[in-house]
Amino acid sequence: MKTAAVSELKALLSEYLAGVKAGEEVIVTDRGKPIAKLIPISRGDNDIPGRLLILEKAGLVKIGSGRIPESFWKRPRIEDKKGLALKALLQDREEGK
């Protein structure tokens, strides 16, 4: 959970709101004392297609917050010393896939 002073929040409001939209919570402080909490509005079932809700209820999918976990960026990467992945990507782009 992030913390932001009122002055910082005013200066960077768009950035903080983007984080809240992605599922983060922000504690707003005034002179070091917490005064408010910004939290995302819980998603409504009207925002999600019915078939996706059915799949979630069946345990086949998990509807996420739209954020990639921080741990994702710390995972080891597969080495492609021959550049085969890049070659395949460029070939697909040339073929219009």
C-alpha angles and dihedrals in degrees: 000000000000127000125211133181115229092251092050091046091052092050095046102028096135092053093049092047090051088055092048090049088055091053104271124134123220128200111210115213134195114201090343096309120112111244105162144009125220112208132169117259108250112257116259122225087236090068094059126065113252095239090055091052089051090053091048092050089050089054094243097116137020118218105222136200095251093253128119109227114250089236089065091073092052095055117110115261125227112246117233101189093170093049093235095147092053091047091052091048093050091046091052090050092050091051091049097242 
